[in-house]
Amino acid sequence: MERTNSKRVLFTANHVTTTLSGEDREASAGKPEGALRKLSFVRALRVTPQEARRLGEQAAGVDHDLRDTLQVAVQLETMPHLAAAARLARVAPQRLLEMADQVALLRGAEPGGAFSTTREAFAQQLKVSPIGRLHLERLEMYTAGVERGELVFTVPMAPGETVTVSHKEWSTSSQSYEDIVQDAFESYSERGVAEKTDASMSTQNEAKHADALSFGATLTGSYGPVSLTTTLGLNNSNETHDSLSSSMRQNKEVTEKASARARQEHKVSIKLESSKGVEDTSFRTITNPGANPRRIDYYKMMRKWKTDLFRYGLRMTYDLAIPTPGVRLWARWRRIAAIDAELQVPFVFALQPQDLTTLNYVAEGVKVGALNLPDLPDEQVKLHLTNTIGPIAEGDRHTMGYFKFEFDVPAGYEFLAATATAHINRWVGEAWHFRWYSGFTTYHEPPAFTLIEAIGDFRDFKGATGHLTGVCMYQTILSAALVLEVTCSRTHAVYLDWRRRVWEALQAAARAQYQERMARLQAERDRLWRELTAKDTLSLRRIEREEMLRLVMLWLLGPSSGYSNAPGNVQATIDRLLANEQFHMSGKPGPMADSPTFTGVSGADWSEAILFGELVKFVQQAVEWENLLYFPYAYFWGSENQGRDKLLFECADPEHQRFLRAGYMRVVLTIRPGFEEDFTRLVETGSLQGGGSSPYLPIAQEIANFARTNYMGIPPANPEKHARPLLYPQQRRTWALMESVIAQIEQFRVDEGHYPATLADLPAGAPDPDAWGNALVYALPGSGNDYDLISLGADAAPGGDELDADISSAAGASLVATWFEYTPTSGIDLEADTKPADIA
């Protein structure tokens, strides 16, 4: 009986990279290849016009490749990126290395320096194929019965002896490394719906441990752990054999560890006690009534799990390494760190009161935004006072009179100087007297005038403040007009008080400015923190994929290529569309238009944006961005400054933490089926158009054909129930034969417009028999496909197992390995007097 409900599935993958053999490198000589890699190397050399001129003179009329390369090197800043790559595609890599050696001689570069490292890195890059293969696999585990396991306990019993056996069983389970890296980041945990000893759960946890603790590859799609294989040469059969061995070895190691872990977590304890007339329901009492000794053996019952490894898909890959993959996100974390540092800085107002002067206080106010500062009182103020004396009656003219001239010095000022003037009208022909006290008096009596002046300066009041009184004495005058001009100077205390008030206003403004800045920083920090942390696991994976997409295109095709974002004109058009919509939403009056969105967008702008959209479609479709395979490399690669910051960086999501801390990231692009040749042509020749004989184009075609003939993508209406068995050499040889026949059938349809009626109609005639000497079965139409191609196995009859199993082109996957594992159950088997030779 098939235990369908007991089946567990774990998706895995095997990535194959290829190290080129000497024959491969010789075969590629003279063919356009590695355009983008060559361009990156030429850029890294930084050849100056002077160096190019000297090298060009040496190669004049001799080395055309060198002269063309030098011309490209000095025009890199003005030449379109892909155009430059296309020109370098046909230049032999060895010629580029020779040019680098000549540049090193001109510069006197030391061996082992940065220049030498760049050259050796490019030479090493030439040995590794950028084109790889990703085999999509799955492990299927299902129960294959229960068998007696190892001996748990033995109870020896003498004749007539009674013993009591206590049986206790429990399971333990533990998780580590952040709960196995948050339960594989995206996968739904089976805890709670599976036993602790379940083989599938143990295998998944073991796979997660292997992936998380090794800091290995991560595939962002639905696949699990990824194994790595390196092969020599571009031969597909060798690659398939090597990758199968590697994948089976790794997956079998995972399941073996998982089953051992399950057994370790399942504990059984049996305790033996003597019975003394005490009976307890928790104990089992056993008596040996016979006259001979007996032995009761307890065995653990083990569940047998059959594990099948299937291959159900193949993808071409292209890989490259990019620095600091999370640069935009890391910049935000750095900004948070910088804000935190600023928020910790206390308010400091360095300006001191004594630093303020009448010349700089306005400028200091502008610095802190204090525009309404206290005004400085004038350095001097003047008082103008007038009064009169008289007219004096004739009878009183000889009487001595006095007059008080009172005034107040303004607050904050002190008396500096004064001029007191009396315009006197005297009695004609008589002597007169007029004197200012607190000063001196001068007068004269010109005989021809009756109007004279008497002036005083009140010098004794110098420095006085408050209410002051000046006195004048007069005699024998008719009248007098008194005028007092007082000059008061600002006191130093007033200046100090003004300076203090200005400083306090500046400090208050600076504090308000500081608090406003702190509030803005805190608001910015809160916003950044929400943006960075308020994301669930799936959102973080999406952001990571999008950032890697952006950076991959940027580093793969160059910052000036226009592929990573958009050409300048297209960006301007897109920005214009947004500006139009924002203006329309503002409600401001503006020119009427049939479509406000396209206001100011010309037909040429529209066309250029539409055409660039076709390129966007190609890039998005050619690569399975949802299934990026990436290897994060340690934080210290690339930048020492960033490495120091990343050393102790932590994030709640461990996978996102690895992404942000990575100094470099090896990204393996998974090419979508059907785009293998176009993508290879782009990266190897620098163009999407035209043909080419790049050594990697046939590899791309081979992978595309292999994927089409093995994994059709869309299952038929009634596919084969079982996978295609490829466990034995005869089965693998038979399937290799069938693959070639399928390719001939497909080519026949392309050439003739229909499928052949029989295999004998193929141009090569009827194919060879299968590994057992039986003819292949061909049916047109097929049971659920256009046609069926089947090998009936060793027994030449439908169905069967092992070597008798059928091999069908309609199968959706290939069974490439199978093995068994064992996990404990809750059952205990018992047997009396087991023969020692039979004890497990």
C-alpha positions in Angstrom: 0.0 0.0 0.0 1.4 3.4 -0.9 1.5 5.7 2.1 0.7 8.9 0.3 -0.1 10.9 3.5 3.3 9.9 5.0 5.3 11.5 2.1 7.5 14.5 2.9 9.2 16.6 0.3 12.3 18.8 0.7 13.4 21.0 -2.3 17.1 21.3 -2.9 19.3 22.4 -5.8 22.8 21.7 -7.1 24.8 24.5 -8.7 27.6 23.5 -11.1 30.5 25.8 -12.0 32.9 24.9 -14.7 36.7 25.3 -14.7 37.8 25.6 -18.3 40.4 23.1 -19.5 43.3 24.0 -21.7 41.4 22.6 -24.7 38.4 24.8 -23.9 40.5 28.0 -23.8 42.3 27.1 -27.0 38.9 26.4 -28.7 37.7 29.9 -27.7 40.7 31.7 -29.1 39.6 34.2 -31.7 35.9 34.0 -30.8 34.0 36.9 -29.3 33.5 36.2 -25.7 33.8 37.8 -22.2 33.0 41.3 -23.5 31.9 42.7 -20.2 34.7 41.0 -18.2 37.3 42.3 -20.7 35.9 45.8 -20.4 36.0 45.7 -16.7 39.7 44.7 -16.8 40.6 47.5 -19.3 38.8 50.0 -17.0 40.7 48.7 -14.0 44.0 49.3 -15.8 43.3 53.1 -16.0 45.5 53.6 -19.1 46.3 57.3 -19.5 46.5 58.9 -23.0 50.3 59.3 -22.6 50.7 55.6 -21.9 48.4 54.7 -24.8 50.4 56.9 -27.1 53.7 55.3 -26.2 52.3 51.8 -26.4 50.6 52.6 -29.7 53.9 53.8 -31.2 55.5 50.6 -30.3 52.7 48.5 -31.9 52.3 50.7 -35.0 51.5 48.5 -38.0 52.2 45.4 -36.0 49.5 44.7 -33.4 46.1 45.9 -34.5 44.3 44.4 -31.5 46.6 46.3 -29.1 45.9 49.6 -31.0 42.2 49.0 -30.9 42.2 48.2 -27.3 44.3 51.3 -26.4 41.8 53.4 -28.4 39.0 52.0 -26.4 40.9 52.5 -23.1 41.4 56.2 -23.6 37.8 56.7 -24.9 36.0 54.9 -22.1 34.5 58.0 -20.5 32.9 59.1 -23.8 32.1 55.8 -25.4 28.9 53.9 -24.6 29.5 51.1 -22.2 28.1 48.3 -24.4 29.7 49.7 -27.5 33.1 49.5 -25.8 32.4 46.0 -24.6 31.5 44.9 -28.2 34.8 46.2 -29.5 36.7 44.2 -26.9 34.8 41.0 -27.4 37.0 39.8 -30.2 40.3 40.8 -28.5 42.1 37.7 -27.2 42.4 37.7 -23.4 46.1 36.9 -23.7 46.6 40.2 -25.6 44.9 42.1 -22.8 47.3 40.4 -20.3 50.3 41.3 -22.5 49.0 44.9 -22.6 48.8 45.0 -18.8 52.4 43.8 -18.6 53.5 46.6 -20.9 51.6 49.2 -18.9 53.2 47.8 -15.7 56.7 48.2 -17.3 55.9 51.8 -18.2 54.8 52.6 -14.7 57.5 50.6 -13.0 54.8 48.7 -11.0 56.2 46.4 -8.3 55.3 42.7 -8.4 52.7 41.8 -5.8 51.2 45.3 -5.8 47.7 46.4 -6.6 48.3 46.5 -10.3 49.7 42.9 -10.2 46.7 41.8 -8.2 44.3 43.2 -10.8 46.1 41.3 -13.5 46.1 38.0 -11.7 42.5 38.3 -10.8 41.6 38.7 -14.5 43.9 35.8 -15.4 42.1 33.6 -12.8 38.7 34.8 -14.1 39.6 33.5 -17.5 39.9 29.9 -16.1 36.4 29.8 -14.7 33.3 29.7 -16.9 30.7 32.4 -16.0 28.1 30.0 -17.4 26.9 27.4 -15.0 24.1 25.0 -14.4 21.5 24.8 -11.6 19.9 21.5 -11.3 16.6 21.7 -9.4 16.1 18.7 -7.2 13.8 17.4 -4.5 14.0 14.8 -1.8 10.9 12.7 -1.3 10.7 10.6 1.9 8.0 8.2 2.7 7.6 5.3 5.1 8.5 1.8 3.8 7.4 -0.2 6.7 8.5 -0.9 10.3 11.3 -3.2 11.3 12.9 -4.5 14.5 15.7 -2.3 15.6 18.4 -2.5 18.1 18.1 -4.3 21.5 16.9 -2.0 24.2 16.9 -4.2 27.3 17.1 -7.8 28.4 15.4 -9.2 31.5 17.0 -12.4 32.8 14.7 -14.5 35.0 15.5 -17.5 37.1 13.0 -20.4 37.5 10.0 -19.1 39.5 11.4 -15.6 39.7 9.0 -12.6 39.6 10.2 -9.2 38.5 8.6 -5.8 37.9 9.6 -3.8 34.8 9.0 -0.1 34.5 9.0 1.2 31.0 9.4 4.9 30.3 9.7 6.7 26.9 10.1 10.3 25.9 11.4 12.5 23.2 13.6 15.5 23.4 14.2 18.2 20.8 16.4 21.3 20.8 16.8 24.2 18.4 19.9 26.4 18.0 21.3 29.3 16.0 18.4 31.6 16.4 15.8 28.8 16.2 17.6 27.5 13.1 17.7 31.0 11.6 14.1 31.8 12.2 12.9 28.4 10.8 14.6 28.9 7.4 13.4 32.5 7.1 10.3 31.8 5.1 9.2 28.2 5.4 6.3 27.2 7.6 7.5 25.1 10.5 6.1 21.6 10.8 6.5 21.7 14.6 3.2 20.8 16.1 2.0 18.8 13.1 4.9 16.3 13.0 6.4 14.0 15.6 9.7 15.0 17.1 11.2 11.9 15.5 9.8 12.5 12.1 12.4 12.0 9.4 11.2 14.9 7.2 11.3 17.4 10.1 14.7 16.2 11.2 16.0 16.3 7.6 14.7 19.9 7.2 16.2 21.0 10.4 19.5 19.3 9.6 19.5 21.0 6.2 18.8 24.4 7.8 21.6 23.8 10.3 24.0 23.0 7.4 23.0 26.1 5.5 22.9 28.5 8.4 26.1 27.4 10.2 28.2 27.1 7.1 27.2 30.6 5.8 26.8 28.9 2.5 24.5 29.6 -0.4 21.0 30.9 -0.2 18.4 30.5 -2.9 15.7 33.0 -2.5 13.0 31.0 -4.3 11.3 27.9 -3.0 14.4 25.7 -3.0 16.2 24.5 0.1 19.9 23.8 0.7 22.1 24.2 -2.3 25.1 21.9 -3.0 28.0 23.1 -5.1 29.9 21.2 -7.8 32.9 22.2 -9.8 33.7 20.4 -13.0 36.5 20.6 -15.5 35.6 21.4 -19.1 32.4 22.1 -20.8 31.2 18.5 -21.5 27.7 18.1 -20.4 27.8 14.4 -19.6 30.8 14.8 -17.3 29.1 17.7 -15.6 26.0 15.7 -15.0 27.9 12.8 -13.5 29.9 15.0 -11.2 27.0 17.0 -10.1 24.9 13.9 -9.4 27.7 12.5 -7.2 28.0 15.7 -5.3 24.3 16.2 -4.8 23.7 12.6 -3.7 26.6 12.8 -1.3 25.5 15.9 0.3 21.8 15.0 0.5 22.6 11.5 1.9 24.8 13.1 4.5 22.0 15.3 5.5 19.4 12.5 5.8 21.9 10.3 7.7 22.6 13.0 10.2 18.9 13.6 10.5 18.0 10.0 11.2 20.8 9.8 13.8 19.5 12.9 15.4 16.0 11.5 15.5 17.3 8.4 17.3 19.3 10.4 19.7 16.3 12.5 20.6 14.1 9.5 21.2 14.8 8.1 24.7 13.7 4.8 26.2 14.4 3.8 29.8 13.6 0.5 31.4 14.0 -0.1 35.1 14.0 -3.6 36.8 12.8 -4.0 40.4 12.1 -7.0 42.6 8.5 -7.6 43.6 7.7 -8.0 47.3 3.9 -8.3 47.2 3.4 -4.7 46.0 1.4 -4.2 42.9 1.2 -0.9 41.1 -0.6 -0.2 37.8 2.5 1.7 36.5 4.6 -1.4 36.7 4.6 -4.6 34.7 5.0 -7.8 36.7 6.5 -10.8 35.0 6.8 -14.3 36.5 8.8 -17.2 35.2 6.7 -20.2 36.1 8.9 -22.8 34.5 11.8 -24.8 35.8 14.3 -23.4 33.4 15.9 -19.9 33.2 14.3 -17.5 30.7 15.3 -14.2 29.1 12.9 -11.6 27.9 14.4 -9.3 25.2 13.0 -5.8 24.4 13.6 -4.3 20.9 13.0 -0.9 19.6 10.7 -0.8 16.6 12.2 1.4 13.8 10.3 3.1 11.0 12.0 2.6 7.6 12.0 5.6 5.4 12.7 5.4 1.7 14.4 8.6 0.3 14.3 9.4 -3.4 16.3 12.1 -5.0 14.7 13.6 -8.1 15.9 16.0 -10.7 13.0 17.9 -12.2 14.5 21.0 -13.7 17.7 22.6 -15.2 18.6 26.3 -15.4 21.5 28.1 -17.0 23.3 30.4 -14.6 25.6 33.4 -14.8 27.5 34.6 -11.8 29.5 37.6 -10.7 30.6 39.2 -7.4 29.3 42.6 -6.4 30.6 44.7 -3.4 28.4 45.7 -0.4 25.1 44.4 -1.8 23.0 46.2 0.8 24.6 49.6 0.2 21.3 51.6 0.2 20.0 49.9 3.2 23.3 50.0 5.0 23.5 53.7 4.3 20.2 54.1 6.3 21.6 52.0 9.2 24.7 54.2 9.1 22.5 57.3 9.1 20.7 55.9 12.2 24.1 55.4 13.9 25.2 59.0 13.0 21.9 60.4 14.3 22.3 58.4 17.6 25.8 60.0 17.9 24.3 63.4 17.3 21.5 62.9 19.8 24.1 62.0 22.5 25.8 65.4 22.1 24.7 67.7 24.9 23.8 71.3 24.2 26.9 73.5 24.3 26.9 77.3 23.7 30.5 78.2 23.2 30.0 81.9 22.9 30.8 83.9 26.0 29.4 87.3 27.0 32.8 88.9 26.8 33.0 87.7 23.1 30.1 90.0 22.1 30.8 93.5 20.8 28.7 96.1 19.1 30.2 95.0 15.8 29.5 91.2 15.9 26.3 90.7 17.9 24.1 91.0 14.8 26.1 88.4 12.9 26.0 86.1 16.0 22.2 86.5 16.1 22.0 85.5 12.4 23.9 82.3 13.1 21.4 81.1 15.7 18.3 82.6 14.1 17.9 85.4 16.7 16.9 88.5 14.8 15.1 90.6 17.4 17.9 91.2 19.8 17.8 93.9 22.5 19.0 97.3 21.1 22.1 98.8 22.6 21.4 102.2 24.2 23.1 105.2 22.6 26.5 106.0 23.9 25.5 109.6 24.6 22.2 111.5 25.0 21.7 115.3 25.1 19.2 117.3 27.1 18.0 120.7 26.0 16.3 122.7 28.8 15.1 126.3 28.8 13.7 128.7 31.4 13.4 132.4 32.1 14.0 134.9 34.9 12.0 138.1 35.3 11.1 140.6 34.3 12.1 141.9 37.7 10.3 144.9 39.1 12.4 148.1 39.2 12.1 148.3 43.0 13.6 144.8 43.4 16.4 145.2 40.9 19.1 145.5 43.6 17.9 142.6 45.5 20.1 139.4 45.2 18.1 136.6 43.6 18.6 132.9 43.1 17.1 130.5 40.6 17.2 126.6 40.6 17.7 124.9 37.2 16.6 121.3 37.8 17.0 118.3 35.4 17.3 114.5 35.5 20.1 112.4 34.1 18.4 109.4 32.2 18.6 106.1 33.9 21.7 104.2 32.8 23.6 107.4 32.0 25.8 109.8 33.9 26.5 113.4 33.6 29.3 114.1 31.2 29.3 117.8 30.3 26.9 120.8 30.1 26.7 124.3 28.8 24.5 126.6 30.7 23.9 129.9 29.0 22.0 133.0 30.4 21.0 135.6 27.9 20.7 138.7 30.2 18.8 141.9 29.7 20.3 144.4 32.2 19.4 147.7 33.5 21.1 150.4 31.5 23.8 152.3 33.2 24.0 150.0 36.3 26.4 147.3 37.3 25.0 143.8 37.4 25.9 140.4 38.8 25.2 136.8 37.5 26.9 133.7 38.5 26.3 129.9 37.8 27.1 127.8 40.8 28.7 124.3 40.3 30.7 126.0 37.6 32.2 129.4 36.8 30.8 132.6 35.4 32.1 134.8 32.7 30.5 138.0 31.7 31.4 141.3 30.2 29.7 144.7 29.8 30.1 146.0 26.3 28.9 149.6 26.6 27.0 149.5 23.3 24.8 146.5 24.2 22.2 145.8 26.7 22.0 142.0 25.9 24.9 140.0 27.3 25.6 136.2 28.0 26.8 134.4 31.1 28.1 130.8 30.5 28.8 128.0 32.9 29.6 124.3 32.5 28.5 122.5 35.7 31.8 120.6 35.8 31.3 119.6 39.4 28.4 117.3 38.3 30.7 115.1 36.2 29.8 111.5 36.8 26.7 112.3 38.7 23.4 110.5 38.1 19.8 111.0 39.0 18.2 114.3 39.8 20.5 117.3 39.6 20.0 121.0 40.5 22.0 123.9 39.1 21.8 127.3 40.8 22.4 130.7 39.4 22.7 134.0 41.4 21.7 137.3 39.8 21.4 141.1 40.8 20.5 144.2 39.0 19.2 142.5 35.9 15.9 143.1 34.2 15.4 139.6 32.8 17.3 136.5 31.6 16.6 133.6 29.2 18.3 130.5 30.5 19.4 127.6 28.2 21.0 124.3 29.4 22.6 121.8 27.0 23.5 118.6 28.9 25.5 115.7 27.5 25.1 112.3 29.3 27.2 109.3 28.6 26.1 105.6 28.9 27.4 103.9 32.0 29.5 100.7 31.7 26.9 98.8 33.8 24.3 99.5 31.1 26.6 98.1 28.4 27.3 95.0 30.5 23.6 94.6 31.1 22.9 94.9 27.4 25.6 92.4 26.6 24.2 90.0 29.1 20.6 90.3 27.8 21.9 89.8 24.2 23.9 86.7 25.3 20.9 85.3 27.0 18.8 85.9 23.9 21.4 84.2 21.7 21.7 81.3 24.1 17.9 80.8 24.2 17.8 81.0 20.4 20.7 78.5 20.1 19.0 76.2 22.6 15.7 76.4 20.7 17.7 75.7 17.5 19.4 72.7 19.1 16.1 71.3 20.4 14.5 71.8 17.0 17.4 70.0 15.4 17.2 67.2 18.0 13.5 66.9 17.3 14.1 66.7 13.6 16.8 64.1 14.1 14.7 62.1 16.3 11.8 62.2 13.9 14.2 61.2 11.1 15.5 58.4 13.2 12.0 57.1 14.0 11.1 57.2 10.4 14.2 55.3 9.3 13.8 52.8 12.1 10.2 52.1 11.1 11.2 51.7 7.5 14.1 49.3 8.3 12.5 47.2 11.1 8.7 47.2 10.4 9.2 44.6 7.6 8.2 41.0 7.8 10.5 38.3 6.5 9.0 38.1 3.0 9.2 41.8 2.6 12.9 41.8 3.5 13.5 39.0 1.0 11.7 41.1 -1.7 13.8 44.2 -0.9 17.0 42.1 -1.0 16.1 40.7 -4.4 15.3 44.1 -5.8 18.5 45.6 -4.5 20.5 42.8 -5.9 18.7 43.2 -9.2 19.7 46.9 -9.3 23.3 46.3 -8.3 23.7 43.3 -10.5 22.7 45.3 -13.6 24.8 48.2 -12.4 28.0 46.1 -11.9 27.3 43.8 -14.8 26.6 46.3 -17.5 28.3 49.4 -16.1 27.1 52.6 -14.4 26.9 54.5 -17.6 25.2 51.8 -19.7 21.6 53.0 -18.9 20.6 49.4 -18.2 20.6 49.6 -14.4 18.1 52.4 -14.2 17.3 54.3 -17.4 18.9 56.7 -19.9 18.9 60.3 -18.9 16.1 61.3 -21.3 13.9 58.5 -20.0 14.6 59.4 -16.4 13.7 63.0 -17.2 10.4 61.9 -18.9 9.4 59.8 -15.9 10.2 62.6 -13.5 8.2 64.9 -15.7 5.2 62.6 -15.5 5.4 62.7 -11.7 5.8 66.4 -11.6 2.7 66.8 -13.8 0.6 64.7 -11.5 1.8 66.5 -8.4 0.9 69.9 -10.0 -2.5 68.6 -11.1 -3.2 67.4 -7.5 -2.2 70.7 -6.1 -5.2 72.4 -7.7 -3.1 75.3 -9.0 -4.3 76.9 -12.2 -2.4 75.8 -15.3 -2.7 75.3 -19.0 -5.5 72.9 -20.1 -4.4 69.6 -21.6 -6.2 66.6 -22.9 -4.0 64.4 -20.6 -2.4 66.4 -17.7 0.0 63.5 -17.1 1.8 64.0 -20.5 2.0 67.8 -20.3 5.4 68.8 -21.8 6.3 65.2 -22.9 7.1 65.2 -26.6 6.5 62.4 -29.0 10.2 61.6 -29.1 10.3 61.4 -25.3 7.3 59.0 -25.4 8.9 56.8 -28.0 12.2 56.6 -26.2 10.5 55.6 -22.9 8.4 52.9 -24.7 11.5 51.4 -26.4 13.5 51.3 -23.1 10.5 49.5 -21.7 11.2 46.6 -24.1 14.7 46.3 -22.6 13.2 46.3 -19.1 11.0 43.5 -20.1 13.9 41.5 -21.4 16.0 42.0 -18.3 13.1 41.1 -16.0 12.1 38.1 -18.1 15.5 36.7 -18.9 16.5 36.2 -15.3 14.5 34.4 -12.7 15.0 37.2 -10.1 12.7 35.4 -7.8 15.2 32.5 -7.7 18.5 34.3 -7.1 21.3 32.1 -5.8 23.7 34.1 -3.7 26.8 33.6 -1.5 27.5 36.3 1.1 31.2 36.9 1.7 32.5 38.2 5.0 32.1 41.8 6.2 35.8 42.7 5.9 36.0 42.4 2.1 36.1 45.6 0.2 36.2 48.4 2.8 38.0 48.5 6.1 36.0 51.4 7.3 32.7 49.7 6.6 34.1 46.4 8.0 34.7 48.0 11.4 31.1 49.1 11.5 29.7 45.8 10.4 31.8 43.8 12.8 29.3 43.9 15.6 26.2 44.8 13.7 23.1 42.9 14.6 19.6 42.6 13.0 16.5 40.8 14.2 16.4 38.9 11.0 19.6 36.7 10.7 19.3 36.4 6.9 18.9 40.1 6.5 21.8 40.6 8.8 24.0 38.4 6.6 22.9 40.5 3.6 23.7 43.8 5.2 27.1 42.6 6.7 28.3 41.1 3.5 31.4 42.9 2.1 31.0 41.1 -1.2 28.2 39.0 -2.6 28.6 36.3 -5.2 25.3 36.4 -7.1 24.3 33.6 -9.4 21.7 34.7 -11.9 19.2 32.0 -12.8 18.4 32.4 -16.5 14.8 31.7 -17.4 14.3 28.9 -19.9 14.1 30.2 -23.4 16.5 33.2 -22.8 19.7 31.3 -22.5 21.1 32.3 -25.9 20.0 35.9 -25.8 21.4 36.5 -22.3 24.7 34.8 -23.2 25.0 36.9 -26.3 24.5 40.1 -24.3 27.2 39.4 -21.7 29.6 37.7 -24.0 29.5 39.9 -27.1 27.9 43.1 -25.7 24.9 43.0 -28.0 21.5 41.5 -28.2 21.5 41.5 -31.9 23.2 39.4 -34.6 24.9 36.1 -34.4 28.2 35.1 -32.9 30.4 32.2 -32.4 31.2 32.7 -28.7 32.2 29.4 -27.1 29.4 29.9 -24.6 26.6 30.2 -27.1 26.7 26.5 -27.9 26.7 25.8 -24.2 23.6 27.9 -23.8 21.9 26.1 -26.6 22.9 22.8 -25.1 21.4 23.7 -21.7 18.2 25.0 -23.3 17.8 21.8 -25.3 18.6 19.6 -22.3 16.0 21.4 -20.2 13.4 21.1 -23.0 13.9 17.4 -23.6 14.1 16.5 -19.9 11.8 18.9 -18.2 9.1 20.1 -20.5 7.8 22.6 -18.0 4.1 22.0 -18.6 3.0 18.5 -17.5 0.9 16.5 -19.9 -2.8 15.8 -19.2 -1.9 12.3 -17.9 1.8 12.2 -17.2 3.6 9.1 -16.2 2.7 8.3 -12.6 6.3 7.6 -11.6 9.5 9.5 -12.2 11.9 8.4 -14.8 14.3 5.9 -13.1 18.0 6.6 -13.8 19.6 4.6 -10.9 21.5 2.0 -12.9 24.1 2.4 -15.7 21.8 0.7 -18.2 19.0 3.1 -17.4 21.3 6.1 -17.8 22.7 4.9 -21.1 19.1 4.3 -22.3 18.0 7.7 -21.4 21.0 9.3 -23.1 20.0 7.5 -26.2 16.4 8.6 -25.8 17.5 12.3 -25.4 19.3 12.1 -28.8 16.2 10.6 -30.4 13.9 13.3 -28.8 16.3 16.0 -30.3 16.0 14.3 -33.7 12.2 14.2 -33.4 12.0 17.8 -32.5 14.3 18.8 -35.3 12.2 16.8 -37.7 9.1 18.7 -36.7 11.0 22.0 -37.2 12.2 20.9 -40.7 9.0 19.2 -41.9 6.3 20.9 -39.9 5.0 17.7 -38.4 6.3 14.8 -36.2 7.5 11.6 -37.9 5.0 8.8 -38.2 7.6 6.2 -37.1 11.2 6.4 -35.8 12.3 4.9 -39.1 11.3 8.2 -40.8 14.1 10.1 -39.0 17.0 11.2 -41.2 19.3 8.9 -39.3 16.9 6.1 -39.6 15.6 3.9 -36.7 17.6 4.5 -33.5 19.7 1.9 -31.8 17.9 -0.4 -29.3 18.1 0.4 -25.6 20.6 -1.0 -23.2 18.8 -4.3 -23.0 18.6 -4.7 -26.8 14.9 -3.7 -27.0 13.5 -1.2 -29.5 12.2 2.0 -28.2 8.4 2.4 -28.2 7.2 5.4 -30.2 3.5 6.4 -30.3 2.0 9.3 -32.2 -0.1 10.9 -30.8 0.9 10.1 -27.2 -1.3 9.3 -24.3 -1.1 12.9 -23.1 1.6 14.5 -25.2 2.2 15.1 -28.9 4.1 11.8 -28.9 5.4 9.2 -26.4 8.9 7.7 -26.4 9.3 4.8 -23.9 11.8 2.2 -23.0 10.1 -0.8 -21.4 13.1 -1.7 -19.3 14.9 -5.0 -19.0 11.7 -7.1 -19.1 10.5 -5.4 -22.3 7.0 -5.2 -20.6 5.1 -2.2 -19.3 5.5 -1.4 -15.6 8.0 -3.1 -13.4 10.5 -2.2 -10.7 14.3 -1.8 -10.5 15.8 -2.6 -14.0 12.4 -3.6 -15.3 11.0 -0.1 -14.7 9.8 1.9 -17.8 11.7 5.0 -18.9 9.4 7.6 -20.4 9.8 10.9 -22.0 6.6 12.1 -20.4 7.9 11.8 -16.9 8.2 15.1 -15.1 11.4 14.3 -13.2 14.2 11.8 -13.1 14.9 9.5 -10.1 18.7 9.8 -9.8 19.3 8.2 -6.3 17.5 6.3 -3.6 18.4 5.2 -0.1 16.9 4.2 3.2 17.0 5.8 6.6 15.6 4.6 10.0 13.9 6.6 12.8 12.5 5.2 16.1 8.9 4.7 16.8 7.0 4.4 20.1 6.6 0.7 19.6 8.6 -1.9 21.6 9.0 -5.5 20.3 9.4 -8.4 22.7 10.9 -11.9 22.2 11.8 -14.6 24.6 15.2 -16.2 24.5 16.4 -14.7 21.2 19.4 -16.5 19.8 22.5 -14.4 20.3 23.2 -14.5 16.6 19.8 -12.9 15.8 20.1 -10.1 18.3 20.2 -6.7 16.4 
